[in-house]
Amino acid sequence: MKQNISKAAKANGISASLAHNRIKMGWSYEDAVSRPTRKYKQAANTLTKPKNKQHDTSERFSQKAQLKLFADGHAARQAQLDMFDAQTSKRRDWASVALVASVAGLIAYVIYASVTG
């Protein structure tokens, strides 16, 4: 009999979310809760040391290159903000036109109602 997926997975040393995701991907119940997780090599998850030991890893880019990257990123972000401001102001303009038109229509209706009686 199948037991609770979370309990079965935890009993086998697997996280509950991993077992649920495996089942969503089409794994059988038994495989999802019993197959162990992949083991990663330690070296794959760590940065390799630079071959040239004269330079520190924090100095990968020169200060000039770092400033250029920062300036390029800042310019791109500023362009995005300018585009957003332009779109927002267009929406604001159309909203004020719609408001003026609706107020003008309301005034015309009030005048018409007062004249006709």
C-alpha positions in Angstrom: 0.0 0.0 0.0 1.3 3.5 -0.9 1.9 5.6 2.1 2.3 9.4 2.3 4.8 10.5 -0.3 6.5 13.0 2.1 6.9 10.4 4.8 8.2 7.7 2.4 10.7 10.2 0.8 12.0 11.4 4.2 12.4 7.8 5.4 14.7 7.2 2.3 16.6 10.5 2.8 14.9 12.4 -0.1 13.2 15.7 0.3 9.4 15.7 -0.1 9.5 18.4 -2.8 12.0 16.3 -4.9 9.7 13.2 -4.6 6.6 15.3 -5.6 8.5 16.8 -8.6 9.6 13.4 -9.7 6.1 12.1 -9.7 4.9 15.2 -11.6 7.6 14.3 -14.2 6.2 10.8 -14.7 8.3 8.7 -12.3 6.7 5.8 -10.6 5.9 6.1 -6.9 8.5 3.6 -5.9 11.3 5.2 -7.9 10.3 8.7 -6.8 10.6 8.0 -3.1 13.5 5.4 -3.2 16.0 6.4 -5.9 18.8 8.4 -4.3 19.7 11.9 -5.5 22.6 12.5 -7.8 26.0 13.0 -6.2 27.9 16.0 -7.6 31.7 16.1 -7.7 33.2 18.7 -5.4 35.3 20.3 -8.1 32.2 20.9 -10.3 30.7 23.2 -7.7 33.8 25.2 -6.9 35.7 27.9 -8.9 39.0 26.9 -10.3 42.1 28.8 -9.3 43.6 31.0 -11.9 46.6 29.7 -13.7 48.5 32.9 -13.3 49.2 33.2 -9.5 50.4 36.8 -9.8 46.9 38.2 -10.0 44.3 38.0 -7.2 40.9 36.5 -8.3 39.2 39.8 -7.2 41.2 41.6 -9.8 40.0 39.7 -12.8 39.1 42.9 -14.6 41.0 46.1 -14.5 39.4 49.0 -12.8 38.9 50.6 -16.2 37.1 47.6 -17.5 34.9 47.4 -14.3 33.9 51.0 -14.7 33.0 50.5 -18.3 30.8 47.5 -17.5 29.2 49.5 -14.7 28.6 52.5 -17.1 27.2 50.2 -19.8 24.8 48.6 -17.3 23.8 52.0 -15.9 23.1 53.3 -19.4 21.0 50.3 -20.3 19.0 50.7 -17.0 18.5 54.4 -17.6 17.2 53.7 -21.1 14.7 51.2 -19.7 13.5 53.8 -17.1 13.2 56.5 -19.8 11.1 54.1 -21.9 8.9 53.3 -18.9 8.4 57.0 -18.1 7.4 57.7 -21.7 4.9 54.9 -21.7 3.5 56.0 -18.3 3.2 59.6 -19.5 1.3 58.5 -22.6 -1.1 56.5 -20.4 -1.5 59.6 -18.2 -2.3 61.8 -21.2 -4.9 59.4 -22.5 -6.4 59.1 -19.0 -6.8 62.9 -18.8 -8.3 63.0 -22.3 -10.8 60.4 -21.2 -11.6 62.2 -18.0 -12.2 65.5 -19.8 -14.4 63.8 -22.4 -16.5 62.1 -19.7 -16.8 65.4 -17.7 -17.8 67.3 -20.9 -20.4 64.6 -21.6 -21.8 64.9 -18.1 -22.0 68.6 -18.3 -23.8 68.3 -21.7 -26.3 65.9 -20.2 -27.0 68.2 -17.2 -27.5 71.1 -19.5 -29.8 69.1 -21.7 -31.8 67.8 -18.7 -32.2 71.3 -17.3 -33.4 72.7 -20.6 -35.8 69.9 -21.4 -37.1 70.1 -18.0 
